[in-house]
């Protein structure tokens, strides 16, 4: 098997999609399966450490400036594909590069699969262009009609796409590295590095700072806490994005709120483990990798009862869910966990146990089996077609 992967984000980009695809290509190569990645140029410094990555000139994507839209060179692409001779094409984007993958698959009758990663339709209201949605879904239906599988990260995403008319859907879930994201941490030194009093009750948000993440719900929930609790609480916002400047301007003067900027690697896992509660109000997630990472670190999660977050958190068992955008409900959840160490520990332990069962290796073996099933079916169909032609 030789896999051509078309994507609008890839390592060293720092987001859930790029990291997942990077892990997947490493897994394929570890199994002796050649994988050629076609991706935009990255503005993030660093090396992808994946051998076969071909880059193309790119421009920022309107709804997600950190994500780039490639402007492919058709001659270069055709030459690369001819040299590589893929036996399966995977489009992780329906946009520019994905269109080239779709065209090549149709022209050469190569098995085609896609993966769906982002609810761009749910971003439209946040960016004041809701009128684009009908056109977007017509395009999405057209693009995916040729795919033999459309991989989605959660059951809620599958249900959402099914209701929009997409077919051949299959869940490709996400895992977590529980060796990296774990419970052990020197809370005092981690928090003091951010000038946060370790004696405080620490609430944490990790993620992109953008309108669709509803970060204002976390900030408003903190502001709505009773004064005595608020004075004993500290909110840490870890991340960067288009809303960062505005949020800092509005809130950074508050001594109970800290903006860390972008955090990754060991510093991130330590920050998760040092927090008392992870607050994640985003209602637009197809999965919610940061929720699973926080659970792996033994931190109790309060999340929005929407999208992929609902597929990770079982309310009152592995965490707490609140109606999306409901500041009063998030505030009450924080007060409850502040008041009850027992409840916090019970939910944290169950969350950690859940995270331990989310093995990347198991997830990737299942996806590879799906690839092989598609390849075998197409090989069998090709043989039957060849025999039919010989009979005629």
C-alpha positions as a Markdown table, in Angstrom:
| # | Residue | x | y | z |
|---|---|---|---|---|
| 1 | Unk | 0.0 | 0.0 | 0.0 |
| 2 | Unk | 1.2 | 3.5 | -0.9 |
| 3 | Unk | -0.8 | 6.4 | 0.7 |
| 4 | Unk | -1.0 | 9.9 | -0.6 |
| 5 | Unk | -2.3 | 12.3 | 2.1 |
| 6 | Unk | -3.6 | 15.7 | 1.2 |
| 7 | Unk | -4.0 | 18.2 | 4.1 |
| 8 | Unk | -4.2 | 21.9 | 4.8 |
| 9 | Unk | -2.3 | 21.6 | 8.1 |
| 10 | Unk | 0.6 | 19.3 | 9.0 |
| 11 | Unk | 3.6 | 19.2 | 11.4 |
| 12 | Unk | 5.2 | 21.4 | 12.6 |
| 13 | Unk | 1.9 | 23.2 | 12.8 |
| 14 | Unk | 0.6 | 23.1 | 16.3 |
| 15 | Unk | -3.1 | 22.0 | 16.4 |
| 16 | Unk | -5.0 | 18.8 | 16.9 |
| 17 | Unk | -5.3 | 18.0 | 13.2 |
| 18 | Unk | -1.6 | 18.4 | 12.4 |
| 19 | Unk | -0.6 | 16.4 | 15.4 |
| 20 | Unk | -3.0 | 13.6 | 14.7 |
| 21 | Unk | -2.0 | 13.3 | 11.0 |
| 22 | Unk | 1.7 | 13.4 | 12.0 |
| 23 | Unk | 1.1 | 10.5 | 14.4 |
| 24 | Unk | -0.8 | 8.6 | 11.7 |
| 25 | Unk | 2.0 | 9.0 | 9.1 |
| 26 | Unk | 4.6 | 7.8 | 11.6 |
| 27 | Unk | 2.4 | 4.8 | 12.3 |
| 28 | Unk | 2.1 | 4.0 | 8.6 |
| 29 | Unk | 5.8 | 4.2 | 8.1 |
| 30 | Unk | 6.5 | 2.1 | 11.2 |
| 31 | Unk | 4.4 | -0.6 | 9.4 |
| 32 | Unk | 6.4 | -0.3 | 6.2 |
| 33 | Unk | 3.7 | 1.6 | 4.4 |
| 34 | Unk | 5.0 | 4.5 | 2.2 |
| 35 | Unk | 3.1 | 7.7 | 2.8 |
| 36 | Unk | 3.6 | 10.9 | 0.8 |
| 37 | Unk | 2.1 | 14.1 | 2.4 |
| 38 | Unk | 1.0 | 17.1 | 0.3 |
| 39 | Unk | 0.7 | 20.1 | 2.6 |
| 40 | Unk | 0.9 | 23.9 | 2.6 |
| 41 | Unk | 4.0 | 25.8 | 3.6 |
| 42 | Unk | 4.0 | 26.2 | 7.4 |
| 43 | Unk | 4.6 | 29.5 | 9.3 |
| 44 | Unk | 5.5 | 27.5 | 12.4 |
| 45 | Unk | 9.2 | 27.0 | 13.0 |
| 46 | Unk | 10.5 | 23.4 | 13.2 |
| 47 | Unk | 10.8 | 20.2 | 11.2 |
| 48 | Unk | 7.9 | 17.8 | 10.6 |
| 49 | Unk | 10.4 | 14.9 | 11.0 |
| 50 | Unk | 8.3 | 13.0 | 8.4 |
| 51 | Unk | 10.5 | 12.1 | 5.4 |
| 52 | Unk | 8.0 | 12.5 | 2.5 |
| 53 | Unk | 6.3 | 16.0 | 2.8 |
| 54 | Unk | 5.9 | 18.1 | -0.2 |
| 55 | Unk | 5.1 | 21.8 | 0.5 |
| 56 | Unk | 3.2 | 24.3 | -1.6 |
| 57 | Unk | 2.8 | 28.1 | -1.4 |
| 58 | Unk | 0.0 | 29.0 | 0.9 |
| 59 | Unk | -2.2 | 31.8 | 2.1 |
| 60 | Unk | -4.1 | 32.2 | 5.5 |
| 61 | Unk | -7.6 | 30.6 | 5.6 |
| 62 | Unk | -10.3 | 33.2 | 6.3 |
| 63 | Unk | -12.0 | 31.3 | 9.2 |
| 64 | Unk | -8.8 | 29.9 | 10.7 |
| 65 | Unk | -5.7 | 32.1 | 9.9 |
| 66 | Unk | -3.4 | 29.6 | 11.5 |
| 67 | Unk | -4.5 | 27.1 | 8.9 |
| 68 | Unk | -3.2 | 27.7 | 5.4 |
| 69 | Unk | -4.8 | 27.2 | 2.0 |
| 70 | Unk | -2.3 | 25.8 | -0.4 |
| 71 | Unk | -2.0 | 27.2 | -4.0 |
| 72 | Unk | -0.7 | 24.0 | -5.6 |
| 73 | Unk | 1.5 | 23.9 | -8.7 |
| 74 | Unk | -0.4 | 21.4 | -10.9 |
| 75 | Unk | 2.7 | 20.4 | -12.9 |
| 76 | Unk | 4.7 | 19.7 | -9.7 |
| 77 | Unk | 1.7 | 17.8 | -8.2 |
| 78 | Unk | 1.2 | 15.6 | -11.2 |
| 79 | Unk | 4.9 | 14.8 | -11.5 |
| 80 | Unk | 5.1 | 13.9 | -7.8 |
| 81 | Unk | 2.0 | 11.7 | -7.9 |
| 82 | Unk | 3.2 | 10.0 | -11.1 |
| 83 | Unk | 6.5 | 9.2 | -9.4 |
| 84 | Unk | 4.9 | 8.0 | -6.1 |
| 85 | Unk | 2.1 | 6.0 | -7.7 |
| 86 | Unk | -0.3 | 6.0 | -4.7 |
| 87 | Unk | -2.6 | 3.0 | -4.2 |
| 88 | Unk | -4.9 | 4.9 | -1.8 |
| 89 | Unk | -5.6 | 8.7 | -1.5 |
| 90 | Unk | -6.6 | 10.3 | 1.8 |
| 91 | Unk | -8.0 | 13.8 | 1.6 |
| 92 | Unk | -7.9 | 15.5 | 5.1 |
| 93 | Unk | -9.2 | 18.7 | 3.5 |
| 94 | Unk | -12.0 | 19.4 | 1.0 |
| 95 | Unk | -10.3 | 22.5 | -0.2 |
| 96 | Unk | -7.5 | 23.3 | -2.7 |
| 97 | Unk | -5.1 | 20.4 | -2.1 |
| 98 | Unk | -8.0 | 18.0 | -1.5 |
| 99 | Unk | -9.5 | 18.9 | -4.9 |
| 100 | Unk | -6.3 | 17.7 | -6.5 |
| 101 | Unk | -6.4 | 14.5 | -4.6 |
| 102 | Unk | -10.0 | 14.0 | -5.6 |
| 103 | Unk | -9.2 | 14.7 | -9.2 |
| 104 | Unk | -6.3 | 12.3 | -9.3 |
| 105 | Unk | -8.3 | 9.5 | -7.6 |
| 106 | Unk | -11.1 | 9.8 | -10.1 |
| 107 | Unk | -8.8 | 10.0 | -13.1 |
| 108 | Unk | -6.7 | 7.0 | -12.1 |
| 109 | Unk | -9.5 | 5.0 | -10.3 |
| 110 | Unk | -7.5 | 5.1 | -7.1 |
| 111 | Unk | -9.4 | 4.3 | -3.9 |
| 112 | Unk | -10.3 | 7.6 | -2.2 |
| 113 | Unk | -11.0 | 8.3 | 1.5 |
| 114 | Unk | -11.5 | 11.5 | 3.4 |
| 115 | Unk | -11.4 | 12.6 | 7.0 |
| 116 | Unk | -13.5 | 15.4 | 8.5 |
| 117 | Unk | -11.8 | 17.4 | 11.3 |
| 118 | Unk | -13.4 | 20.8 | 11.7 |
| 119 | Unk | -17.0 | 22.1 | 12.0 |
| 120 | Unk | -16.4 | 25.1 | 9.7 |
| 121 | Unk | -20.2 | 25.5 | 9.4 |
| 122 | Unk | -20.4 | 26.2 | 13.1 |
| 123 | Unk | -17.7 | 28.9 | 12.8 |
| 124 | Unk | -19.8 | 30.9 | 10.4 |
| 125 | Unk | -22.1 | 32.6 | 12.9 |
| 126 | Unk | -19.0 | 33.6 | 15.0 |
| 127 | Unk | -17.5 | 35.2 | 11.9 |
| 128 | Unk | -20.8 | 37.0 | 10.9 |
| 129 | Unk | -21.2 | 35.1 | 7.6 |
| 130 | Unk | -24.0 | 32.5 | 8.3 |
| 131 | Unk | -25.4 | 33.0 | 4.8 |
| 132 | Unk | -22.5 | 30.9 | 3.5 |
| 133 | Unk | -23.7 | 27.7 | 5.2 |
| 134 | Unk | -26.1 | 26.3 | 2.5 |
| 135 | Unk | -23.4 | 26.7 | -0.2 |
| 136 | Unk | -20.8 | 25.1 | 2.1 |
| 137 | Unk | -22.9 | 22.0 | 2.6 |
| 138 | Unk | -23.7 | 21.6 | -1.1 |
| 139 | Unk | -20.0 | 21.7 | -1.8 |
| 140 | Unk | -19.3 | 19.2 | 1.1 |
| 141 | Unk | -21.9 | 16.8 | -0.3 |
| 142 | Unk | -20.4 | 17.0 | -3.8 |
| 143 | Unk | -16.8 | 16.6 | -2.6 |
| 144 | Unk | -17.4 | 13.5 | -0.4 |
| 145 | Unk | -19.8 | 11.6 | -2.7 |
| 146 | Unk | -16.8 | 9.9 | -4.4 |
| 147 | Unk | -15.2 | 8.8 | -1.1 |
| 148 | Unk | -15.4 | 5.2 | -0.1 |
| 149 | Unk | -15.0 | 6.2 | 3.6 |
| 150 | Unk | -15.4 | 9.5 | 5.4 |
| 151 | Unk | -13.6 | 9.3 | 8.8 |
| 152 | Unk | -15.0 | 11.3 | 11.6 |
| 153 | Unk | -13.5 | 11.7 | 15.2 |
| 154 | Unk | -16.7 | 11.2 | 17.2 |
| 155 | Unk | -20.3 | 9.9 | 17.2 |
| 156 | Unk | -21.7 | 13.4 | 17.5 |
| 157 | Unk | -19.8 | 14.4 | 14.4 |
| 158 | Unk | -21.0 | 11.3 | 12.5 |
| 159 | Unk | -24.6 | 12.2 | 13.5 |
| 160 | Unk | -24.1 | 15.8 | 12.4 |
| 161 | Unk | -22.7 | 14.8 | 9.0 |
| 162 | Unk | -25.3 | 12.1 | 8.4 |
| 163 | Unk | -28.1 | 14.7 | 9.0 |
| 164 | Unk | -26.4 | 16.8 | 6.3 |
| 165 | Unk | -26.5 | 14.0 | 3.8 |
| 166 | Unk | -23.0 | 12.6 | 3.9 |
| 167 | Unk | -22.6 | 8.9 | 3.7 |
| 168 | Unk | -20.0 | 6.1 | 4.1 |
| 169 | Unk | -19.1 | 7.6 | 7.5 |
| 170 | Unk | -16.9 | 5.8 | 10.0 |
| 171 | Unk | -15.5 | 6.8 | 13.4 |
| 172 | Unk | -11.7 | 7.4 | 13.6 |
| 173 | Unk | -11.4 | 8.4 | 17.2 |
| 174 | Unk | -8.5 | 10.1 | 19.0 |
| 175 | Unk | -6.1 | 8.8 | 21.7 |
| 176 | Unk | -3.9 | 10.4 | 24.3 |
| 177 | Unk | -0.3 | 9.7 | 25.3 |
| 178 | Unk | -0.7 | 8.8 | 29.0 |
| 179 | Unk | 3.0 | 8.5 | 29.5 |
| 180 | Unk | 3.3 | 12.2 | 28.6 |
| 181 | Unk | 0.1 | 13.4 | 30.2 |
| 182 | Unk | 0.1 | 12.1 | 33.7 |
| 183 | Unk | -0.7 | 13.0 | 37.3 |
| 184 | Unk | 2.8 | 13.6 | 38.8 |
| 185 | Unk | 3.7 | 17.3 | 39.0 |
| 186 | Unk | 5.4 | 19.7 | 41.3 |
| 187 | Unk | 2.4 | 22.0 | 41.5 |
| 188 | Unk | 4.2 | 24.7 | 43.5 |
| 189 | Unk | 7.0 | 25.2 | 41.0 |
| 190 | Unk | 4.7 | 25.0 | 38.0 |
| 191 | Unk | 2.3 | 27.6 | 39.2 |
| 192 | Unk | 4.9 | 29.9 | 40.7 |
| 193 | Unk | 6.5 | 30.1 | 37.2 |
| 194 | Unk | 3.3 | 31.9 | 36.1 |
| 195 | Unk | 3.2 | 34.0 | 39.2 |
| 196 | Unk | 0.1 | 32.0 | 40.4 |
| 197 | Unk | -0.3 | 31.3 | 44.1 |
| 198 | Unk | -0.3 | 27.5 | 44.5 |
| 199 | Unk | -2.6 | 27.9 | 47.5 |
| 200 | Unk | -5.4 | 29.2 | 45.2 |
| 201 | Unk | -8.1 | 27.1 | 43.5 |
| 202 | Unk | -6.8 | 27.0 | 39.9 |
| 203 | Unk | -9.1 | 27.0 | 36.9 |
| 204 | Unk | -7.4 | 26.3 | 33.5 |
| 205 | Unk | -8.4 | 26.8 | 29.8 |
| 206 | Unk | -6.1 | 25.5 | 27.1 |
| 207 | Unk | -6.8 | 26.1 | 23.4 |
| 208 | Unk | -7.0 | 28.5 | 20.5 |
| 209 | Unk | -8.1 | 32.0 | 21.5 |
| 210 | Unk | -10.8 | 32.6 | 18.9 |
| 211 | Unk | -14.5 | 33.5 | 18.8 |
| 212 | Unk | -15.7 | 29.9 | 18.1 |
| 213 | Unk | -14.1 | 28.7 | 21.3 |
| 214 | Unk | -16.4 | 30.7 | 23.6 |
| 215 | Unk | -13.6 | 31.7 | 25.9 |
| 216 | Unk | -15.7 | 34.6 | 27.2 |
| 217 | Unk | -17.9 | 31.9 | 29.0 |
| 218 | Unk | -14.9 | 30.8 | 31.1 |
| 219 | Unk | -14.0 | 34.4 | 31.8 |
| 220 | Unk | -17.5 | 35.4 | 32.7 |
| 221 | Unk | -17.9 | 32.3 | 34.9 |
| 222 | Unk | -14.9 | 33.4 | 36.9 |
| 223 | Unk | -16.2 | 36.9 | 37.1 |
| 224 | Unk | -19.6 | 35.7 | 38.3 |
| 225 | Unk | -18.2 | 33.7 | 41.3 |
| 226 | Unk | -19.1 | 34.8 | 44.8 |
| 227 | Unk | -16.5 | 37.3 | 45.9 |
| 228 | Unk | -15.1 | 35.0 | 48.7 |
| 229 | Unk | -14.6 | 32.2 | 46.2 |
| 230 | Unk | -13.2 | 34.5 | 43.4 |
| 231 | Unk | -10.6 | 35.9 | 45.8 |
| 232 | Unk | -9.4 | 32.3 | 46.4 |
| 233 | Unk | -9.5 | 31.3 | 42.7 |
| 234 | Unk | -7.1 | 31.9 | 39.8 |
| 235 | Unk | -8.0 | 31.5 | 36.1 |
| 236 | Unk | -5.2 | 30.6 | 33.7 |
| 237 | Unk | -5.8 | 31.0 | 29.9 |
| 238 | Unk | -3.2 | 29.1 | 27.9 |
| 239 | Unk | -3.1 | 29.6 | 24.2 |
| 240 | Unk | -2.9 | 32.0 | 21.4 |
| 241 | Unk | -5.0 | 33.1 | 18.4 |
| 242 | Unk | -6.9 | 35.9 | 16.7 |
| 243 | Unk | -8.7 | 36.9 | 19.9 |
| 244 | Unk | -5.6 | 37.0 | 22.1 |
| 245 | Unk | -5.0 | 40.8 | 21.8 |
| 246 | Unk | -8.5 | 41.8 | 22.6 |
| 247 | Unk | -8.8 | 39.4 | 25.5 |
| 248 | Unk | -5.5 | 40.5 | 27.0 |
| 249 | Unk | -6.6 | 44.1 | 26.7 |
| 250 | Unk | -9.9 | 43.4 | 28.4 |
| 251 | Unk | -8.8 | 41.1 | 31.2 |
| 252 | Unk | -5.1 | 41.2 | 31.8 |
| 253 | Unk | -5.3 | 43.9 | 34.4 |
| 254 | Unk | -7.3 | 41.4 | 36.6 |
| 255 | Unk | -4.8 | 39.9 | 39.1 |
| 256 | Unk | -6.8 | 36.7 | 39.3 |
| 257 | Unk | -6.4 | 36.0 | 35.5 |
| 258 | Unk | -3.2 | 35.0 | 33.8 |
| 259 | Unk | -2.6 | 34.7 | 30.0 |
| 260 | Unk | 0.4 | 32.4 | 29.4 |
| 261 | Unk | 0.5 | 32.6 | 25.7 |
| 262 | Unk | 1.1 | 29.4 | 23.7 |
| 263 | Unk | 2.3 | 26.4 | 25.9 |
| 264 | Unk | 3.4 | 23.0 | 24.6 |
| 265 | Unk | 5.4 | 19.9 | 25.5 |
| 266 | Unk | 6.2 | 19.1 | 29.1 |
| 267 | Unk | 5.2 | 22.6 | 30.2 |
| 268 | Unk | 1.7 | 21.9 | 29.0 |
| 269 | Unk | 1.3 | 18.5 | 30.6 |
| 270 | Unk | 2.6 | 20.0 | 33.9 |
| 271 | Unk | 0.1 | 22.9 | 33.6 |
| 272 | Unk | -2.8 | 20.5 | 33.2 |
| 273 | Unk | -1.8 | 18.4 | 36.2 |
| 274 | Unk | -1.2 | 21.5 | 38.4 |
| 275 | Unk | -4.7 | 22.8 | 37.8 |
| 276 | Unk | -7.7 | 21.9 | 40.0 |
| 277 | Unk | -10.3 | 22.2 | 37.2 |
| 278 | Unk | -10.1 | 22.3 | 33.5 |
| 279 | Unk | -12.8 | 24.6 | 32.0 |
| 280 | Unk | -13.6 | 24.1 | 28.3 |
| 281 | Unk | -16.7 | 26.0 | 27.1 |
| 282 | Unk | -16.3 | 25.4 | 23.3 |
| 283 | Unk | -19.4 | 24.0 | 21.6 |
| 284 | Unk | -17.8 | 23.6 | 18.1 |
| 285 | Unk | -15.4 | 20.7 | 18.7 |
| 286 | Unk | -15.5 | 17.6 | 16.5 |
| 287 | Unk | -13.6 | 15.9 | 19.3 |
| 288 | Unk | -11.8 | 17.9 | 21.9 |
| 289 | Unk | -8.2 | 16.7 | 22.3 |
| 290 | Unk | -7.4 | 19.0 | 25.2 |
| 291 | Unk | -10.3 | 17.6 | 27.2 |
| 292 | Unk | -8.8 | 14.1 | 26.9 |
| 293 | Unk | -5.3 | 15.5 | 27.8 |
| 294 | Unk | -6.7 | 17.2 | 30.9 |
| 295 | Unk | -8.4 | 14.0 | 32.0 |
| 296 | Unk | -5.2 | 12.0 | 31.5 |
| 297 | Unk | -3.5 | 14.4 | 33.9 |
| 298 | Unk | -6.1 | 13.8 | 36.5 |
| 299 | Unk | -7.7 | 17.2 | 36.3 |
| 300 | Unk | -11.5 | 17.4 | 36.6 |
| 301 | Unk | -13.1 | 18.8 | 33.5 |
| 302 | Unk | -16.2 | 21.1 | 33.1 |
| 303 | Unk | -17.2 | 21.1 | 29.4 |
| 304 | Unk | -19.9 | 22.3 | 27.1 |
| 305 | Unk | -22.6 | 19.7 | 26.4 |
| 306 | Unk | -22.1 | 19.9 | 22.7 |
| 307 | Unk | -20.1 | 18.4 | 19.9 |
| 308 | Unk | -17.3 | 16.0 | 20.5 |
| 309 | Unk | -16.9 | 17.0 | 24.1 |
| 310 | Unk | -20.1 | 15.1 | 24.9 |
| 311 | Unk | -18.5 | 12.0 | 23.5 |
| 312 | Unk | -15.6 | 12.2 | 25.9 |
| 313 | Unk | -17.2 | 13.3 | 29.1 |
| 314 | Unk | -19.9 | 11.3 | 30.7 |
| 315 | Unk | -21.8 | 13.8 | 32.9 |
| 316 | Unk | -21.4 | 13.1 | 36.7 |
| 317 | Unk | -19.1 | 10.2 | 35.9 |
| 318 | Unk | -15.9 | 11.4 | 34.2 |
| 319 | Unk | -16.6 | 15.1 | 34.4 |
| 320 | Unk | -19.4 | 17.7 | 34.3 |
| 321 | Unk | -21.3 | 19.1 | 31.3 |
| 322 | Unk | -23.0 | 22.4 | 31.1 |
| 323 | Unk | -25.4 | 23.8 | 28.4 |
| 324 | Unk | -23.3 | 25.7 | 25.8 |
| 325 | Unk | -23.0 | 29.4 | 26.6 |
| 326 | Unk | -24.7 | 29.1 | 30.0 |
| 327 | Unk | -22.5 | 31.1 | 32.3 |
| 328 | Unk | -24.7 | 30.5 | 35.3 |
| 329 | Unk | -24.4 | 26.7 | 34.9 |
| 330 | Unk | -20.6 | 26.9 | 34.5 |
| 331 | Unk | -20.3 | 29.1 | 37.5 |
| 332 | Unk | -22.4 | 26.6 | 39.6 |
| 333 | Unk | -20.2 | 23.7 | 38.4 |
| 334 | Unk | -17.1 | 25.6 | 39.5 |
| 335 | Unk | -18.6 | 26.4 | 42.9 |
| 336 | Unk | -19.6 | 22.8 | 43.4 |
| 337 | Unk | -16.1 | 21.5 | 42.6 |
| 338 | Unk | -14.5 | 24.2 | 44.7 |
| 339 | Unk | -16.7 | 23.2 | 47.7 |
| 340 | Unk | -16.3 | 19.4 | 47.3 |
| 341 | Unk | -12.8 | 17.9 | 47.2 |
| 342 | Unk | -14.4 | 14.5 | 47.2 |
| 343 | Unk | -16.5 | 15.1 | 44.1 |
| 344 | Unk | -13.5 | 16.6 | 42.3 |
| 345 | Unk | -11.3 | 13.5 | 43.1 |
| 346 | Unk | -14.0 | 11.1 | 42.1 |
| 347 | Unk | -14.5 | 12.7 | 38.7 |
| 348 | Unk | -10.8 | 13.1 | 38.2 |
| 349 | Unk | -10.1 | 9.5 | 38.9 |
| 350 | Unk | -12.8 | 8.2 | 36.6 |
| 351 | Unk | -11.5 | 10.7 | 33.9 |
| 352 | Unk | -8.0 | 9.4 | 34.2 |
| 353 | Unk | -9.2 | 5.7 | 34.0 |
| 354 | Unk | -11.1 | 6.6 | 30.8 |
| 355 | Unk | -8.1 | 8.3 | 29.3 |
| 356 | Unk | -5.9 | 5.2 | 30.0 |
| 357 | Unk | -8.2 | 3.2 | 27.7 |
| 358 | Unk | -7.8 | 5.6 | 24.8 |
| 359 | Unk | -4.8 | 4.0 | 23.1 |
| 360 | Unk | -3.4 | 5.6 | 19.9 |
| 361 | Unk | -2.0 | 2.2 | 18.9 |
| 362 | Unk | -5.4 | 0.5 | 19.0 |
| 363 | Unk | -7.1 | 3.4 | 17.2 |
| 364 | Unk | -4.5 | 3.4 | 14.4 |
| 365 | Unk | -4.7 | -0.4 | 13.9 |
| 366 | Unk | -8.4 | 0.0 | 13.4 |
| 367 | Unk | -7.9 | 2.7 | 10.8 |
| 368 | Unk | -5.3 | 0.7 | 9.0 |
| 369 | Unk | -7.7 | -2.3 | 8.9 |
| 370 | Unk | -10.2 | 0.0 | 7.2 |
| 371 | Unk | -7.6 | 1.2 | 4.7 |
| 372 | Unk | -6.8 | -2.5 | 3.9 |
| 373 | Unk | -10.5 | -3.4 | 3.5 |
| 374 | Unk | -11.0 | -0.7 | 1.0 |
| 375 | Unk | -7.8 | -1.6 | -0.9 |
| 376 | Unk | -8.7 | -5.3 | -1.0 |
| 377 | Unk | -12.3 | -4.5 | -2.2 |
| 378 | Unk | -11.0 | -2.3 | -5.0 |
| 379 | Unk | -8.4 | -4.9 | -6.0 |
| 380 | Unk | -11.1 | -7.6 | -6.2 |
| 381 | Unk | -13.4 | -5.3 | -8.2 |
| 382 | Unk | -10.5 | -4.5 | -10.6 |
| 383 | Unk | -9.9 | -8.2 | -11.1 |
| 384 | Unk | -13.6 | -8.9 | -11.7 |
| 385 | Unk | -13.7 | -6.0 | -14.3 |
| 386 | Unk | -10.7 | -7.4 | -16.0 |
| 387 | Unk | -12.2 | -10.9 | -16.2 |
| 388 | Unk | -15.4 | -9.4 | -17.6 |
| 389 | Unk | -13.6 | -7.6 | -20.3 |
| 390 | Unk | -11.7 | -10.8 | -21.3 |
| 391 | Unk | -15.0 | -12.7 | -21.5 |
| 392 | Unk | -16.5 | -10.1 | -23.8 |
